[in-house]
Amino acid sequence: MSFLYLVALLASVVGIGLLDFRHKLAFFGDAVFRSALIIAVSVAFFLVWDVAGIATGVFFRGSGSWMTGVLLGPELPLEELFFLMVLTYSTLVSYLWAKKALEARRSA
């Protein structure tokens, strides 16, 4: 059992959070509830997507010495939940940063 991948995912969330804090984009901007809702709905959507893929035999866990081995369901590792958080949070922060940059450019 290894926590290497999980720690890397958590470090990624912290890094995205630091960018969010620095530029006041999502959770550190004026849209805390909206950001939490967007991430929760997105993660839920992708978890349903994963479960459908697992049920049809398209997705499977695989093996890796860097993973914890903890499963949330058949073929659904704990790390997948945190990966989906990284995916959705980074997408949200990237979108809001690009929007902010374009607005600043237009007003200059």
C-alpha positions as CSV (number, residue, x, y, z in Angstrom):
1,M,0.0,0.0,0.0
2,S,1.4,3.4,-1.0
3,F,0.0,6.8,-0.6
4,L,2.3,8.4,-3.3
5,Y,-0.4,9.1,-5.9
6,L,-3.0,10.3,-3.3
7,V,-0.4,12.7,-1.8
8,A,0.4,14.0,-5.3
9,L,-3.3,14.6,-6.0
10,L,-3.7,16.4,-2.6
11,A,-0.6,18.5,-3.4
12,S,-2.2,19.4,-6.7
13,V,-5.4,20.5,-5.0
14,V,-3.3,22.7,-2.7
15,G,-1.4,24.1,-5.6
16,I,-4.6,25.0,-7.4
17,G,-5.9,26.5,-4.2
18,L,-2.9,28.7,-4.0
19,L,-3.4,29.9,-7.5
20,D,-7.1,30.5,-6.6
21,F,-6.1,32.4,-3.5
22,R,-3.5,34.5,-5.3
23,H,-5.9,35.6,-8.1
24,K,-9.1,35.5,-6.1
25,L,-10.9,33.3,-8.6
26,A,-13.2,30.6,-7.2
27,F,-13.3,29.8,-3.5
28,F,-11.3,32.9,-2.7
29,G,-13.3,35.1,-4.9
30,D,-16.9,36.1,-4.5
31,A,-18.4,32.8,-5.6
32,V,-17.7,30.3,-2.8
33,F,-21.1,28.5,-2.9
34,R,-21.2,28.5,-6.7
35,S,-17.7,27.1,-6.9
36,A,-18.4,24.3,-4.4
37,L,-21.7,23.5,-6.3
38,I,-19.9,23.4,-9.7
39,I,-17.2,21.1,-8.4
40,A,-19.6,18.8,-6.5
41,V,-22.0,18.5,-9.5
42,S,-19.0,17.9,-11.9
43,V,-17.4,15.3,-9.7
44,A,-20.8,13.5,-9.3
45,F,-21.3,13.5,-13.0
46,F,-17.8,12.0,-13.6
47,L,-18.3,9.4,-10.9
48,V,-21.6,8.3,-12.6
49,W,-19.6,8.3,-15.9
50,D,-16.9,6.1,-14.2
51,V,-19.5,3.7,-12.8
52,A,-21.2,3.4,-16.2
53,G,-17.8,2.7,-17.8
54,I,-17.0,0.1,-15.1
55,A,-20.4,-1.6,-15.5
56,T,-19.8,-1.9,-19.3
57,G,-16.3,-3.2,-18.9
58,V,-14.7,-0.1,-20.5
59,F,-13.0,1.1,-17.3
60,F,-11.0,-0.9,-14.8
61,R,-8.7,-0.2,-11.9
62,G,-5.5,-1.7,-13.1
63,S,-2.7,-2.1,-10.7
64,G,0.0,0.2,-9.4
65,S,2.4,0.2,-6.5
66,W,1.8,3.9,-6.0
67,M,-1.9,3.5,-5.1
68,T,-3.5,2.9,-1.7
69,G,-5.6,-0.1,-2.8
70,V,-8.7,1.4,-1.1
71,L,-11.7,1.0,-3.3
72,L,-14.9,3.1,-3.2
73,G,-16.6,0.4,-5.3
74,P,-15.7,-2.4,-7.6
75,E,-12.8,-1.1,-9.8
76,L,-13.2,2.4,-8.4
77,P,-10.1,3.5,-6.4
78,L,-10.2,6.2,-3.8
79,E,-7.7,8.2,-5.9
80,E,-10.3,8.6,-8.6
81,L,-12.4,10.8,-6.4
82,F,-9.4,13.1,-5.7
83,F,-8.4,13.0,-9.4
84,L,-11.8,14.2,-10.4
85,M,-11.5,17.0,-7.8
86,V,-8.2,18.1,-9.3
87,L,-9.7,17.9,-12.8
88,T,-12.8,20.0,-12.1
89,Y,-11.1,22.5,-9.7
90,S,-8.3,23.1,-12.2
91,T,-10.8,23.5,-15.0
92,L,-12.8,26.0,-13.0
93,V,-9.8,28.0,-11.9
94,S,-8.4,28.0,-15.5
95,Y,-11.7,29.2,-16.9
96,L,-12.1,32.0,-14.3
97,W,-8.5,33.1,-14.7
98,A,-8.9,33.3,-18.5
99,K,-12.2,35.2,-18.1
100,K,-10.6,37.6,-15.7
101,A,-7.6,38.1,-18.0
102,L,-9.8,38.8,-21.0
103,E,-11.9,41.3,-19.0
104,A,-8.8,43.1,-17.9
105,R,-7.5,43.2,-21.4
106,R,-10.8,44.6,-22.7
107,S,-10.9,47.4,-20.1
108,A,-7.3,48.4,-20.7
